[in-house]
Amino acid sequence: MSTLFTRIINGEIPGRFVWREDDVVAFLTAGPLADGHTLVVPTEEVDRWTDASPELLARVMEVARKIGAVQVDIFDAARAGLIVAGYEINHLHVHVWPSNSMADFDFGSADQHPEPAKLDATADKLRDGLRNAGHAEHVPDA
């Protein structure tokens, strides 16, 4: 059975994609820690990050790095937070979001009911930032 993320990747469940390539995609999370909180996910169903090939893991992290750099700029953050937890969905995914302190790493403070219009606007802002940073070939229209 496909994971939730595979179903999002395949378009069976809607997602706010900000990055798409053959091996890796990125979309906004439904429970953000901050505006722009993005999940970077390989298209291959890999359960644990330790099970990923070195090449796939490197690509996931490179996409996360590029997204994090843009998040810092467009959301005026001190840093980009990054966590690989892996308990929510059994499909490798990296959380990356704009952060200003260690308090921003508390998943207990995630917004469990974000406004859809705000998520749409945030996705548009992040896509624009990624395009402006030279990554247009990987940024979907919506």
DRENPA-3360 file (N, C-alpha, C; in nm, 2 decimals, always signed):
BEGIN
1 = MSTLFTRI = +0.08/-0.12/+0.00/+0.00/+0.00/+0.00/+0.09/+0.12/+0.00 ~ +0.05/+0.22/-0.08/+0.13/+0.35/-0.09/+0.12/+0.43/+0.04 ~ +0.23/+0.50/+0.07/+0.23/+0.58/+0.19/+0.15/+0.71/+0.15 ~ +0.12/+0.78/+0.26/+0.05/+0.91/+0.24/+0.13/+1.00/+0.15 ~ +0.26/+1.00/+0.16/+0.34/+1.09/+0.08/+0.34/+1.05/-0.07 ~ +0.34/+0.92/-0.09/+0.33/+0.87/-0.23/+0.20/+0.91/-0.29 ~ +0.09/+0.91/-0.21/-0.04/+0.95/-0.26/-0.04/+1.10/-0.30 ~ +0.03/+1.18/-0.21/+0.04/+1.32/-0.24/+0.13/+1.34/-0.37;
9 = INGEIPGR = +0.24/+1.27/-0.38/+0.33/+1.28/-0.49/+0.26/+1.25/-0.62 ~ +0.17/+1.14/-0.61/+0.10/+1.10/-0.73/-0.03/+1.18/-0.76 ~ -0.06/+1.28/-0.68/-0.17/+1.36/-0.71/-0.31/+1.31/-0.66 ~ -0.30/+1.20/-0.58/-0.43/+1.14/-0.53/-0.48/+1.22/-0.41 ~ -0.39/+1.29/-0.34/-0.42/+1.38/-0.23/-0.36/+1.51/-0.27 ~ -0.43/+1.63/-0.25/-0.37/+1.75/-0.28/-0.25/+1.79/-0.20 ~ -0.15/+1.86/-0.26/-0.03/+1.90/-0.19/+0.01/+2.04/-0.24 ~ +0.07/+2.12/-0.16/+0.12/+2.25/-0.20/+0.27/+2.24/-0.24;
17 = FVWREDDV = +0.30/+2.19/-0.36/+0.43/+2.17/-0.40/+0.51/+2.29/-0.43 ~ +0.64/+2.29/-0.38/+0.73/+2.41/-0.41/+0.85/+2.36/-0.49 ~ +0.86/+2.23/-0.50/+0.98/+2.17/-0.57/+0.93/+2.04/-0.63 ~ +0.98/+2.01/-0.75/+0.94/+1.88/-0.81/+1.05/+1.84/-0.91 ~ +1.11/+1.72/-0.89/+1.20/+1.66/-0.98/+1.18/+1.51/-0.98 ~ +1.25/+1.44/-1.06/+1.23/+1.30/-1.07/+1.24/+1.22/-0.93 ~ +1.35/+1.25/-0.86/+1.38/+1.18/-0.74/+1.33/+1.24/-0.61 ~ +1.31/+1.37/-0.61/+1.27/+1.44/-0.49/+1.17/+1.55/-0.51;
25 = VAFLTAGP = +1.08/+1.56/-0.42/+0.97/+1.67/-0.42/+0.97/+1.74/-0.29 ~ +0.91/+1.85/-0.28/+0.89/+1.92/-0.16/+0.76/+1.99/-0.16 ~ +0.69/+1.99/-0.05/+0.56/+2.05/-0.03/+0.54/+2.10/+0.11 ~ +0.45/+2.19/+0.12/+0.43/+2.25/+0.26/+0.36/+2.14/+0.34 ~ +0.39/+2.14/+0.47/+0.33/+2.05/+0.57/+0.19/+2.10/+0.61 ~ +0.11/+2.01/+0.65/-0.03/+2.05/+0.69/-0.03/+2.10/+0.83 ~ +0.08/+2.08/+0.91/+0.09/+2.13/+1.04/+0.22/+2.21/+1.07 ~ +0.23/+2.33/+1.02/+0.35/+2.40/+1.01/+0.40/+2.45/+1.15;
33 = LADGHTLV = +0.53/+2.45/+1.17/+0.59/+2.52/+1.29/+0.61/+2.67/+1.26 ~ +0.62/+2.70/+1.14/+0.64/+2.84/+1.09/+0.59/+2.85/+0.95 ~ +0.56/+2.98/+0.90/+0.53/+3.00/+0.76/+0.65/+2.94/+0.68 ~ +0.61/+2.86/+0.58/+0.71/+2.81/+0.49/+0.76/+2.67/+0.53 ~ +0.71/+2.61/+0.64/+0.75/+2.48/+0.68/+0.73/+2.38/+0.57 ~ +0.83/+2.32/+0.52/+0.83/+2.24/+0.40/+0.88/+2.10/+0.43 ~ +0.82/+2.00/+0.37/+0.87/+1.86/+0.38/+0.94/+1.83/+0.25 ~ +1.07/+1.78/+0.26/+1.14/+1.74/+0.14/+1.14/+1.58/+0.14;
41 = VPTEEVDR = +1.09/+1.52/+0.03/+1.05/+1.38/+0.03/+1.11/+1.32/-0.10 ~ +1.17/+1.20/-0.09/+1.21/+1.13/-0.21/+1.08/+1.07/-0.27 ~ +1.08/+1.06/-0.40/+0.97/+0.99/-0.46/+0.97/+0.84/-0.44 ~ +1.09/+0.79/-0.41/+1.10/+0.64/-0.38/+1.05/+0.63/-0.23 ~ +0.98/+0.52/-0.21/+0.93/+0.49/-0.07/+1.04/+0.43/+0.00 ~ +1.11/+0.51/+0.09/+1.21/+0.46/+0.18/+1.16/+0.49/+0.32 ~ +1.16/+0.39/+0.40/+1.10/+0.41/+0.54/+1.20/+0.50/+0.62 ~ +1.31/+0.45/+0.65/+1.41/+0.52/+0.74/+1.51/+0.59/+0.66;
49 = WTDASPEL = +1.56/+0.70/+0.71/+1.66/+0.78/+0.64/+1.79/+0.70/+0.63 ~ +1.81/+0.61/+0.73/+1.93/+0.53/+0.73/+1.92/+0.41/+0.63 ~ +1.81/+0.39/+0.57/+1.79/+0.29/+0.46/+1.81/+0.35/+0.32 ~ +1.82/+0.48/+0.31/+1.83/+0.55/+0.18/+1.97/+0.53/+0.13 ~ +1.98/+0.52/+0.00/+2.11/+0.52/-0.06/+2.19/+0.65/-0.03 ~ +2.32/+0.65/-0.03/+2.39/+0.77/-0.01/+2.36/+0.88/-0.11 ~ +2.34/+0.84/-0.23/+2.31/+0.93/-0.34/+2.17/+1.00/-0.32 ~ +2.07/+0.91/-0.28/+1.94/+0.97/-0.26/+1.93/+1.06/-0.14;
57 = LARVMEVA = +2.00/+1.02/-0.03/+2.00/+1.10/+0.09/+2.07/+1.23/+0.06 ~ +2.18/+1.23/-0.02/+2.25/+1.35/-0.05/+2.16/+1.44/-0.13 ~ +2.08/+1.39/-0.22/+1.99/+1.47/-0.30/+1.88/+1.53/-0.22 ~ +1.82/+1.46/-0.13/+1.72/+1.51/-0.04/+1.78/+1.62/+0.04 ~ +1.90/+1.61/+0.10/+1.96/+1.71/+0.18/+2.00/+1.83/+0.09 ~ +2.04/+1.81/-0.03/+2.07/+1.93/-0.11/+1.95/+2.01/-0.15 ~ +1.84/+1.94/-0.17/+1.71/+2.02/-0.20/+1.67/+2.09/-0.07 ~ +1.68/+2.02/+0.05/+1.65/+2.09/+0.17/+1.74/+2.21/+0.19;
65 = RKIGAVQV = +1.87/+2.20/+0.16/+1.96/+2.31/+0.18/+1.92/+2.43/+0.09 ~ +1.88/+2.40/-0.03/+1.84/+2.51/-0.12/+1.71/+2.58/-0.07 ~ +1.61/+2.50/-0.03/+1.49/+2.55/+0.02/+1.51/+2.63/+0.15 ~ +1.59/+2.58/+0.24/+1.63/+2.64/+0.36/+1.69/+2.78/+0.34 ~ +1.78/+2.79/+0.25/+1.85/+2.91/+0.22/+1.75/+3.02/+0.17 ~ +1.65/+2.98/+0.09/+1.55/+3.07/+0.04/+1.46/+3.11/+0.16 ~ +1.42/+3.01/+0.24/+1.34/+3.04/+0.35/+1.40/+3.15/+0.44 ~ +1.53/+3.14/+0.47/+1.59/+3.24/+0.56/+1.58/+3.38/+0.50;
73 = DIFDAARA = +1.60/+3.39/+0.37/+1.59/+3.52/+0.30/+1.45/+3.57/+0.30 ~ +1.35/+3.49/+0.25/+1.22/+3.55/+0.23/+1.13/+3.56/+0.35 ~ +1.17/+3.48/+0.46/+1.09/+3.49/+0.58/+1.17/+3.57/+0.69 ~ +1.29/+3.62/+0.65/+1.37/+3.70/+0.74/+1.40/+3.63/+0.87 ~ +1.45/+3.51/+0.85/+1.48/+3.42/+0.97/+1.63/+3.42/+1.00 ~ +1.67/+3.38/+1.12/+1.81/+3.37/+1.16/+1.87/+3.25/+1.09 ~ +1.79/+3.14/+1.09/+1.84/+3.01/+1.04/+1.73/+2.93/+0.97 ~ +1.77/+2.82/+0.91/+1.67/+2.73/+0.86/+1.68/+2.61/+0.95;
81 = GLIVAGYE = +1.57/+2.57/+1.02/+1.56/+2.45/+1.10/+1.55/+2.33/+1.01 ~ +1.60/+2.22/+1.06/+1.60/+2.09/+0.99/+1.59/+1.98/+1.09 ~ +1.49/+1.89/+1.06/+1.47/+1.77/+1.14/+1.44/+1.65/+1.05 ~ +1.50/+1.54/+1.08/+1.45/+1.41/+1.02/+1.40/+1.33/+1.14 ~ +1.27/+1.32/+1.15/+1.21/+1.25/+1.26/+1.17/+1.11/+1.22 ~ +1.07/+1.10/+1.12/+1.04/+0.98/+1.06/+0.93/+0.90/+1.14 ~ +0.87/+0.95/+1.24/+0.77/+0.88/+1.31/+0.63/+0.90/+1.26 ~ +0.60/+1.01/+1.20/+0.47/+1.05/+1.15/+0.42/+0.96/+1.03;
89 = INHLHVHV = +0.50/+0.95/+0.94/+0.48/+0.88/+0.81/+0.60/+0.79/+0.78 ~ +0.58/+0.66/+0.75/+0.69/+0.57/+0.72/+0.74/+0.59/+0.58 ~ +0.78/+0.71/+0.55/+0.84/+0.75/+0.42/+0.94/+0.86/+0.45 ~ +1.06/+0.84/+0.43/+1.17/+0.94/+0.45/+1.12/+1.08/+0.42 ~ +1.14/+1.17/+0.51/+1.10/+1.31/+0.48/+1.19/+1.40/+0.58 ~ +1.22/+1.51/+0.53/+1.30/+1.61/+0.60/+1.22/+1.73/+0.62 ~ +1.20/+1.78/+0.75/+1.13/+1.90/+0.78/+1.23/+2.01/+0.77 ~ +1.20/+2.12/+0.69/+1.28/+2.24/+0.69/+1.19/+2.36/+0.69;
97 = WPSNSMAD = +1.23/+2.46/+0.78/+1.15/+2.57/+0.80/+1.23/+2.69/+0.85 ~ +1.19/+2.81/+0.84/+1.26/+2.93/+0.89/+1.25/+2.93/+1.04 ~ +1.36/+2.96/+1.10/+1.37/+2.95/+1.25/+1.45/+3.07/+1.31 ~ +1.40/+3.11/+1.42/+1.47/+3.22/+1.49/+1.52/+3.19/+1.63 ~ +1.49/+3.07/+1.68/+1.54/+3.02/+1.81/+1.51/+2.87/+1.83 ~ +1.56/+2.81/+1.93/+1.54/+2.67/+1.96/+1.39/+2.65/+1.99 ~ +1.32/+2.75/+2.04/+1.18/+2.73/+2.06/+1.10/+2.70/+1.94 ~ +1.15/+2.73/+1.82/+1.09/+2.70/+1.69/+1.09/+2.55/+1.66;
105 = FDFGSADQ = +1.16/+2.47/+1.74/+1.18/+2.33/+1.71/+1.08/+2.24/+1.79 ~ +0.98/+2.30/+1.85/+0.88/+2.23/+1.93/+0.76/+2.19/+1.85 ~ +0.75/+2.06/+1.82/+0.64/+2.02/+1.73/+0.51/+2.03/+1.81 ~ +0.51/+2.04/+1.94/+0.39/+2.06/+2.01/+0.33/+2.20/+1.98 ~ +0.40/+2.29/+1.93/+0.35/+2.42/+1.90/+0.31/+2.44/+1.75 ~ +0.31/+2.33/+1.68/+0.27/+2.33/+1.53/+0.13/+2.38/+1.52 ~ +0.10/+2.45/+1.42/-0.04/+2.50/+1.39/-0.11/+2.38/+1.32 ~ -0.20/+2.32/+1.40/-0.27/+2.20/+1.34/-0.39/+2.24/+1.26;
113 = HPEPAKLD = -0.43/+2.37/+1.25/-0.54/+2.41/+1.17/-0.51/+2.54/+1.10 ~ -0.40/+2.54/+1.01/-0.37/+2.66/+0.94/-0.47/+2.70/+0.84 ~ -0.48/+2.83/+0.81/-0.58/+2.88/+0.71/-0.53/+2.84/+0.57 ~ -0.62/+2.77/+0.49/-0.58/+2.73/+0.36/-0.53/+2.85/+0.27 ~ -0.59/+2.96/+0.28/-0.55/+3.08/+0.20/-0.41/+3.12/+0.24 ~ -0.38/+3.11/+0.37/-0.24/+3.15/+0.42/-0.14/+3.05/+0.37 ~ -0.17/+2.92/+0.37/-0.08/+2.82/+0.31/-0.06/+2.84/+0.17 ~ -0.17/+2.87/+0.09/-0.15/+2.90/-0.05/-0.06/+3.02/-0.08;
121 = ATADKLRD = -0.08/+3.13/+0.00/+0.00/+3.25/-0.02/+0.15/+3.22/+0.02 ~ +0.17/+3.14/+0.13/+0.30/+3.10/+0.17/+0.37/+3.01/+0.06 ~ +0.30/+2.92/+0.00/+0.35/+2.84/-0.11/+0.39/+2.92/-0.23 ~ +0.31/+3.02/-0.26/+0.34/+3.11/-0.37/+0.46/+3.19/-0.34 ~ +0.48/+3.24/-0.22/+0.59/+3.32/-0.18/+0.72/+3.24/-0.19 ~ +0.71/+3.11/-0.14/+0.83/+3.03/-0.14/+0.86/+2.99/-0.29 ~ +0.77/+2.96/-0.37/+0.79/+2.93/-0.51/+0.86/+3.04/-0.58 ~ +0.81/+3.17/-0.56/+0.87/+3.29/-0.62/+1.01/+3.30/-0.57;
129 = GLRNAGHA = +1.04/+3.28/-0.44/+1.17/+3.29/-0.39/+1.27/+3.19/-0.45 ~ +1.22/+3.07/-0.47/+1.30/+2.96/-0.53/+1.33/+2.99/-0.67 ~ +1.23/+3.05/-0.74/+1.26/+3.09/-0.88/+1.36/+3.20/-0.89 ~ +1.34/+3.30/-0.80/+1.44/+3.41/-0.80/+1.58/+3.37/-0.76 ~ +1.59/+3.26/-0.69/+1.72/+3.20/-0.65/+1.78/+3.12/-0.76 ~ +1.72/+3.10/-0.87/+1.77/+3.03/-0.98/+1.73/+2.88/-1.00 ~ +1.62/+2.85/-0.93/+1.58/+2.71/-0.93/+1.45/+2.69/-1.01 ~ +1.42/+2.77/-1.10/+1.29/+2.77/-1.17/+1.26/+2.64/-1.23;
137 = EHVPDA = +1.36/+2.57/-1.28/+1.34/+2.44/-1.35/+1.27/+2.33/-1.26 ~ +1.28/+2.35/-1.13/+1.23/+2.26/-1.03/+1.10/+2.31/-0.96 ~ +1.06/+2.43/-0.99/+0.95/+2.49/-0.92/+0.82/+2.48/-1.00 ~ +0.72/+2.41/-0.95/+0.60/+2.39/-1.02/+0.52/+2.52/-1.02 ~ +0.42/+2.54/-1.11/+0.34/+2.66/-1.11/+0.25/+2.67/-0.99 ~ +0.20/+2.56/-0.94/+0.12/+2.55/-0.82/+0.10/+2.41/-0.77;
% end
